[in-house]
Amino acid sequence: MQTPKMTASGVNVHYGSTQALFNVSVDIAPATVTAFIGPSGCGKSTFLRCLNRMNDTIAGCRVEGRITLDGEDIYAPSVDPVQLRAQVGMVFQKPNPFPKSIYENVAYGPRIHGMARRREDLDEIVETSLRRAALWGEVKDRLATPGTGLSGGQQQRLCIARAIATAPEVLLMDEPASALDPIATAQIEELIDELRASFSVVIVTHSMQQAARVSQKTAFFHLGSLVEFGETGQIFTSPSDPRTESYITGRIG
């Protein structure tokens, strides 16, 4: 058995007096795509945001339980959330490039984290990140133009390049293709498959077909609880919980 990259144990999340997640425990394996599926409002994005402490930014949100990265508690008082988010990168549902040049979008993280001493080092990080995000060939001659001028699919790949520029260990993706057309979606899916060689990738998706295509592990959430977690093939072909089967066959959703 490989050692998990991240481990969540007994995670509960409250928004004020409302409990959104109930006792969720899951292991995130290295070099694997883990998909979180389930109906809208079932807690999958809430749980994803626990993994890089994005919920810290929401007033009245309380996270209980333990989440570790390489065995270290990410909610320990000594952990700087900004530093954590360099290790656990995030790509959002809607492409959100900064209103800066393509180059500056990718260079931003490495610069604030002091990862490049010289301009040549920064150039190299930017090129490598854009290559890994399958975008370099399309933008290498216009790095000084605004990232917001790219197409939707290109903007999302730019956001992926930005997220991987800080050399994270885990990459979180919250429905990264839901705002994109089918061709751009296929490109993002292909990219996710390539990225898992270097990162643990966790993807929230409303598309079961997408989960089946890109992931090796799948977690099914329902009403704030983790119902079932296992190998993607097994979850989709012979789920052990009737609620999972009902969701996959379209009876609940």
Secondary structure, DSSP 8 states (H G I E B T S, - for coil): ----SEEEEEEEEEETTEEEEEEEEEEE-TT-EEEEE-STTSSHHHHHHHTTTGGGGSTTEEEEEEEEETTEETTSTT--HHHHHHHEEEE-SS----SSBHHHHHHHHHHHTT--SSHHHHHHHHHHHHHHTT-HHHHTT-TTSBGGGS-HHHHHHHHHHHHHTT--SEEEEESTTTTS-HHHHHHHHHHHHHHTTTSEEEEE-S-HHHHHHH-SEEEEEETTEEEEEEEHHHHHHS-SSHHHHHHHTTS--
